[in-house]
Amino acid sequence: MFVELMPLLKERTLLITVARVDAKLKVNVIPTTVKEGEDEALTTPLSYSGSAEELDAELGKHLASYVDSHLELGSTLAEAKAEMDAAAKSARQKSKAAPSVPKPDPASKKEETPPPALTATETTPSLFPAQPQAPEPSTQAVGEAGRNATP
């Protein structure tokens, strides 16, 4: 049992409790936190219940599996944290390397003319196609036709 716990004991302290519940035994293995802010998943306890014979036969296998899972989770979390730290460092370097754009001075800001307002026909699309309109006779042409006409 303790041989299986040795890899985990290298990193943290474990609290082991054994209690008799009716005719069975209940064993709890509780990892302690190593540092503040540590992921709570790394302190998930293992509880195993069974007869004394069952615990003698099976507890070692369950502890080995628990320790392997715990160590794998710890390394996965460490890798993810390292990748996030590297990405944050890269982003900070990029922001420092980018040329800074001077902010415009509000006192020297030129007055801008607003864009011309669009009329209702320019902004509202029509459901019907535009009909070609026949050219209206000009007043000059009407006047000339009136002068040429004989009464």
C-alpha positions in Angstrom: 0.0 0.0 0.0 2.7 2.5 0.9 4.8 1.6 -2.1 2.0 2.8 -4.4 1.7 6.1 -2.4 5.4 7.0 -2.6 5.2 9.0 -5.9 2.5 11.2 -4.5 4.2 11.5 -1.2 7.2 13.1 -3.0 5.0 16.1 -3.9 2.5 16.5 -1.0 1.4 15.2 2.4 -1.4 12.7 2.6 -3.9 12.2 5.4 -5.0 8.6 5.7 -7.9 7.7 7.9 -9.3 4.2 8.6 -12.7 3.7 10.2 -14.8 0.7 11.0 -18.4 1.1 9.6 -20.5 -1.9 10.6 -18.6 -5.0 9.5 -16.5 -3.2 6.9 -13.6 -0.8 6.9 -13.5 2.6 5.2 -10.2 4.0 4.1 -9.8 7.7 3.1 -6.7 9.1 1.4 -6.8 12.9 1.4 -4.0 14.9 -0.3 -3.2 18.3 1.2 -2.7 21.5 -0.6 0.9 22.4 -1.4 0.3 26.1 -2.2 -2.5 28.6 -2.1 -4.5 28.9 -5.3 -3.8 25.3 -6.2 -6.5 23.6 -8.3 -9.0 21.8 -6.0 -8.9 18.8 -8.3 -5.4 18.0 -6.9 -6.9 17.6 -3.4 -9.7 15.2 -4.3 -9.8 12.4 -1.7 -10.0 8.7 -2.4 -12.5 6.7 -0.3 -12.6 2.9 -0.4 -14.8 0.6 1.6 -14.7 -3.2 2.0 -13.8 -6.1 4.3 -10.3 -6.3 5.7 -9.6 -9.1 3.2 -10.9 -7.1 0.3 -8.8 -4.1 1.3 -5.7 -6.3 1.6 -6.3 -7.7 -1.9 -7.6 -4.6 -3.8 -6.5 -1.4 -2.1 -3.0 -1.4 -3.6 -4.3 -1.5 -7.2 -6.8 1.3 -6.5 -4.1 3.4 -4.8 -1.7 2.9 -7.8 -4.4 4.0 -10.2 -5.4 7.0 -8.0 -1.7 8.1 -7.7 -1.2 7.8 -11.5 -4.3 9.8 -12.2 -3.3 12.4 -9.7 0.2 12.8 -11.1 -1.1 13.0 -14.7 -3.6 15.7 -13.7 -0.9 17.7 -11.9 1.4 17.6 -15.0 -1.5 18.5 -17.4 -2.4 21.5 -15.2 1.3 22.5 -15.1 1.6 22.3 -18.9 -1.5 24.3 -19.4 -0.3 27.0 -17.0 3.1 27.1 -18.7 1.4 27.5 -22.2 -0.9 30.3 -20.9 2.1 32.1 -19.3 4.0 31.9 -22.6 1.1 33.2 -24.6 0.6 36.1 -22.2 4.3 36.9 -22.4 4.2 36.8 -26.2 1.2 39.1 -26.2 2.9 41.6 -23.9 6.0 41.6 -26.1 3.9 42.2 -29.2 2.0 45.1 -27.6 5.3 46.7 -26.6 6.8 46.2 -30.0 3.8 47.7 -31.8 4.3 51.4 -32.7 2.3 53.5 -30.4 -0.2 55.8 -32.2 -0.4 59.2 -30.7 -3.8 60.1 -29.4 -5.4 63.1 -31.1 -5.4 66.3 -29.1 -9.0 67.4 -28.6 -8.1 71.1 -28.7 -6.6 70.8 -32.2 -9.4 68.7 -33.6 -10.7 70.0 -36.8 -14.4 70.4 -37.1 -15.8 67.8 -39.4 -18.8 68.4 -41.5 -21.4 65.7 -41.1 -22.2 63.6 -44.2 -25.1 64.7 -46.2 -28.4 63.2 -45.1 -29.9 60.7 -47.5 -33.4 61.3 -48.8 -36.2 58.7 -48.3 -35.9 57.5 -51.9 -32.1 56.9 -51.5 -32.5 54.9 -48.3 -35.7 53.0 -48.9 -35.5 50.3 -51.6 -38.5 50.0 -53.9 -40.4 46.8 -54.5 -41.2 47.9 -58.1 -38.6 48.6 -60.8 -38.3 52.2 -61.9 -40.5 53.0 -64.9 -38.9 55.0 -67.7 -40.6 58.3 -68.0 -41.4 59.9 -71.4 -39.6 63.2 -71.9 -41.8 66.1 -71.3 -42.0 68.6 -74.1 -40.0 71.7 -73.1 -41.8 75.0 -72.8 -39.5 76.4 -75.5 -40.6 73.8 -78.0 -44.3 74.4 -77.1 -43.8 78.1 -77.6 -42.2 77.7 -81.0 -44.9 75.3 -82.1 -47.5 77.9 -81.1 -45.8 80.6 -83.1 -45.6 78.5 -86.2 -49.2 77.6 -86.1 -51.5 79.6 -88.3 -54.9 80.7 -87.0 
